[in-house]
């Protein structure tokens, strides 16, 4: 039989991943729970058992909720949701009755198709605080560091966007996911009519069996549309003493937090680069072997949170500086989003490059790591660059 005859008799079949992940993305509607990671795509759009708030640590409450779901006859229950920056505040975690899963978005060829275009609303934008006030806060923090009060703090600012029409959250999610399909994209309910939506580049920690992986990011520079300039910025970031110091502090903290749980760890001596559509980041992949298989991914995440990449160091002093300087409640920003199963496996991601959506209002968040060598204008510009991830998804600009 000729090749042409064989092709006619046995037409080529589609790749098994074709459409599997994007079908879940397309099925998302407000109120559902969507999470895409480099390992899988998850969608829960039906009834769910909430994880109650209480005095016990959140990982213990999640373990109890998963056990209750299993006792009720649920097969392979999974928790999914978000935990605030203040881990003592109520979390938005639940165990869905049904959960659809697929391979990662990056493995689905259909993710390369552009998202549907729509007219951008005439956004009203209000920065909180104003850029010059934020820069003054950075300058004050730098002065205090030179006086020896602390060594790093991560200061954030927000943009409040108001639309004349109700928000189209599924369209925002489509644009975020298709722009960075290899990242961590999420849309999760955090209250009646409220959705936490974003595309984070930073894995806090994952656990699969006894393998533990953390990928701290610290030290950043904006991308450029000019290829030569983009490469120059990436190379400069790899040689920046200020950014390498900032990154090293975070990697050391991650190592120290995970070491008590691991029988062996691997920590590369120098960072590499990772990129999103808008930013270059210094990146280190820390791996380990879990000593006790009873320790869950969420327990590890709680041991890590908050890293110096989102808070500062020393942690208690950095928290105090944040409370004194930031004129807003962070809520879920710089908390964590993710999933975990009853066996302890899971993935938890740092909640950055995100916004909270409610009716006609979006609150966007971005922060920068401030060290003694920081320049207030440069750090303000860095937060503006980080806002671009979400601004581009909603058709707005500063």
Residue pairs with C-beta under 8 A, 6 or more apart in sequence:
1 9
15 109
17 102
17 103
17 107
17 108
17 109
18 108
18 109
18 110
19 108
19 110
20 41
20 102
20 103
20 108
21 36
21 41
21 102
21 103
21 104
21 105
21 107
21 108
21 111
22 105
22 108
22 110
22 111
22 113
23 102
24 34
24 41
24 42
24 43
24 100
24 102
25 34
25 36
25 41
25 105
25 111
25 173
25 174
25 177
26 174
27 43
27 45
27 100
28 34
28 43
28 45
28 170
28 173
28 187
29 45
29 170
30 169
30 170
30 187
30 189
30 195
31 45
31 189
32 43
32 44
32 45
32 187
32 189
33 42
33 43
33 44
33 45
33 48
33 80
33 81
33 94
33 96
33 187
33 188
33 189
34 42
34 43
34 173
34 185
34 186
34 187
34 188
35 41
35 42
35 80
35 184
35 185
35 186
35 188
35 337
35 338
35 339
36 42
36 104
36 105
36 177
36 181
36 184
36 185
36 186
37 104
37 184
37 203
37 338
37 347
37 349
38 104
38 106
38 182
38 183
38 184
39 104
39 206
39 347
40 101
40 102
40 103
40 104
41 101
41 102
41 103
41 104
41 105
42 78
42 80
42 99
42 100
42 101
42 339
43 99
43 100
43 101
44 80
44 94
44 96
44 98
44 99
44 100
45 100
46 96
46 97
46 98
47 96
47 97
48 94
48 95
48 96
48 97
49 65
49 68
49 69
49 94
49 95
49 96
49 97
50 93
50 94
51 58
51 61
51 62
51 65
51 79
51 81
51 91
51 93
51 94
51 95
52 61
52 65
53 61
53 90
53 91
54 61
56 64
57 302
58 83
58 87
58 91
58 93
58 298
58 302
59 296
59 298
59 299
59 301
59 302
62 79
62 93
62 296
62 298
62 340
63 296
63 342
65 79
65 93
65 95
66 77
66 78
66 79
66 95
66 340
66 341
66 342
67 342
69 77
69 95
70 77
70 342
74 95
74 97
76 341
76 342
77 95
77 341
77 342
78 95
78 96
78 99
78 339
78 340
78 341
78 342
79 93
79 94
79 95
79 298
79 339
79 340
79 341
79 346
80 93
80 94
80 95
80 96
80 99
80 188
80 338
80 339
81 91
81 92
81 93
81 94
81 188
81 337
82 91
82 92
82 93
82 186
82 188
82 190
82 196
82 332
82 335
82 336
82 337
82 351
83 91
83 92
83 93
83 305
83 332
83 335
83 336
83 337
84 90
84 91
84 330
84 331
84 332
84 335
85 306
85 310
85 330
85 331
85 332
85 333
85 334
85 335
85 351
86 330
86 335
87 302
87 305
87 335
92 188
92 189
92 190
92 191
92 196
92 332
102 108
104 181
104 182
105 111
105 177
105 181
105 182
105 185
106 181
106 182
108 181
111 177
111 178
111 181
112 178
113 178
114 178
115 171
115 174
115 175
115 178
116 171
116 174
118 168
118 171
119 395
120 394
120 395
120 396
121 163
121 164
121 165
121 395
122 163
122 164
123 161
123 162
123 163
123 394
123 395
123 396
124 161
124 162
124 163
125 159
125 160
125 161
125 162
125 396
125 398
126 159
126 160
126 162
127 134
127 157
127 158
127 159
127 160
128 157
128 158
128 159
128 160
128 327
128 328
129 137
129 157
129 327
131 157
131 380
131 384
134 155
134 157
134 380
134 383
135 376
135 377
135 379
135 380
136 376
137 155
137 325
137 326
138 155
138 368
138 370
138 374
138 376
138 379
138 380
139 376
140 325
141 153
141 155
141 321
141 325
141 370
141 374
142 370
142 372
142 374
142 376
144 150
144 321
145 151
145 152
145 153
145 370
145 371
145 372
146 372
149 317
150 312
150 313
150 314
150 317
150 318
150 321
151 249
151 312
151 313
151 314
151 371
151 372
152 246
152 249
152 308
152 312
152 313
152 318
152 369
152 370
152 371
153 311
153 312
153 318
153 321
153 322
153 325
153 369
153 370
154 308
154 309
154 310
154 311
154 312
154 318
154 322
154 334
154 367
154 368
154 369
154 370
155 322
155 325
155 326
155 367
155 368
155 370
155 379
156 322
156 326
156 330
156 333
156 334
156 365
156 366
156 367
156 368
156 383
157 326
157 365
157 366
157 367
157 383
158 328
158 363
158 364
158 365
158 366
159 362
159 363
159 364
159 387
159 391
159 398
160 361
160 362
160 363
160 364
161 355
161 361
161 362
161 363
161 364
161 394
161 396
162 360
162 361
162 362
163 360
163 361
163 362
164 360
165 360
166 359
166 360
167 357
167 358
167 359
167 360
167 361
167 362
169 187
169 195
169 197
169 357
170 187
172 197
172 357
172 390
172 393
172 394
173 185
173 187
173 197
175 392
175 393
175 394
176 185
176 197
176 198
176 199
176 389
176 390
176 393
177 185
177 199
179 199
179 277
179 389
179 392
179 393
180 199
180 201
180 276
180 277
180 389
183 199
183 200
183 201
183 276
184 199
184 200
184 201
184 202
184 203
184 337
184 347
184 349
185 198
185 199
186 196
186 197
186 198
186 199
186 200
186 337
186 349
186 354
187 195
187 196
187 197
188 195
188 196
188 197
188 337
189 195
189 196
190 196
190 331
190 332
190 356
193 358
193 359
194 356
194 357
194 358
195 356
195 357
195 358
196 332
196 337
196 351
196 354
196 355
196 356
196 357
197 354
197 355
197 356
197 357
198 337
198 351
198 352
198 353
198 354
198 355
198 390
199 276
199 353
199 354
199 389
199 390
199 393
200 337
200 349
200 350
200 351
200 352
200 353
200 354
201 217
201 274
201 276
201 279
201 281
201 352
201 353
202 215
202 216
202 217
202 281
202 309
202 349
202 350
202 352
203 213
203 214
203 215
203 347
203 348
203 349
203 350
204 214
204 301
204 304
204 305
204 307
204 336
204 338
204 348
204 349
204 350
205 212
205 213
205 214
205 258
205 297
205 300
205 301
205 304
205 347
205 348
206 212
206 213
206 214
206 297
206 346
206 347
206 348
207 213
207 290
207 295
207 296
207 297
207 300
207 344
207 345
207 346
208 345
209 290
209 293
209 345
210 289
210 290
210 293
211 287
211 288
211 289
211 290
212 258
212 261
212 262
212 287
212 288
212 289
212 290
212 300
213 285
213 286
213 287
213 288
214 254
214 258
214 285
214 286
214 304
215 283
215 284
215 285
215 286
216 247
216 250
216 251
216 254
216 283
216 284
216 286
216 307
216 309
217 250
217 274
217 281
217 282
217 283
217 309
218 243
218 246
218 247
218 249
218 250
218 251
218 281
218 282
218 308
218 309
218 369
219 237
219 240
219 242
219 243
219 244
219 246
219 247
219 271
219 281
219 282
219 369
220 237
220 243
220 279
220 280
220 281
220 282
220 368
220 382
220 386
221 233
221 234
221 236
221 237
221 243
221 279
221 280
221 382
222 233
222 278
222 279
222 280
222 381
222 382
222 385
222 388
223 230
223 233
223 275
223 276
223 277
223 278
223 279
223 280
223 385
224 230
224 233
233 280
234 273
234 275
234 280
237 243
237 273
237 280
237 282
238 271
238 273
238 282
241 373
242 371
242 373
242 374
243 282
244 271
244 282
245 371
245 373
246 369
246 371
247 271
247 282
247 284
249 308
249 313
250 307
250 308
250 309
251 267
251 271
251 284
251 286
253 307
253 308
253 313
254 286
254 304
254 307
255 265
255 267
255 286
257 303
257 304
257 307
258 265
258 286
258 288
258 300
258 303
258 304
259 265
259 288
260 303
261 288
261 290
261 291
261 292
261 295
261 299
261 300
261 303
262 288
262 289
262 290
262 291
263 288
263 289
263 290
263 291
264 288
264 289
265 286
265 287
265 288
265 289
266 286
266 287
266 288
267 284
267 286
268 284
268 285
268 286
271 282
271 283
271 284
272 282
272 283
272 284
273 280
273 281
273 282
273 283
274 280
274 281
274 283
275 281
276 353
276 389
277 389
277 392
278 385
278 386
278 388
278 389
278 392
279 385
279 386
279 389
293 344
294 344
295 344
296 340
296 344
296 345
296 346
297 338
297 340
297 344
297 345
297 346
297 347
297 348
298 338
298 340
298 346
298 348
300 348
301 336
301 338
301 348
305 335
305 336
306 315
306 334
307 350
308 315
308 318
308 369
309 350
309 369
310 334
310 350
310 352
310 367
311 318
311 319
311 322
311 334
312 318
312 319
312 321
312 322
312 369
312 370
322 330
330 365
331 356
332 351
332 354
332 356
333 351
333 352
333 354
333 365
333 367
334 350
334 351
334 352
334 365
334 367
335 351
336 348
336 349
336 350
336 351
337 348
337 349
337 351
338 346
338 347
338 348
338 349
339 346
339 347
340 346
340 348
352 365
352 366
352 367
352 386
353 366
353 386
353 389
353 390
354 364
354 365
354 390
355 362
355 363
355 364
355 365
355 390
356 362
356 363
362 390
362 394
364 387
364 390
364 391
366 383
366 384
366 386
366 387
367 383
367 386
368 374
368 379
368 380
368 382
368 383
368 386
370 379
384 398
387 398
391 397
391 398
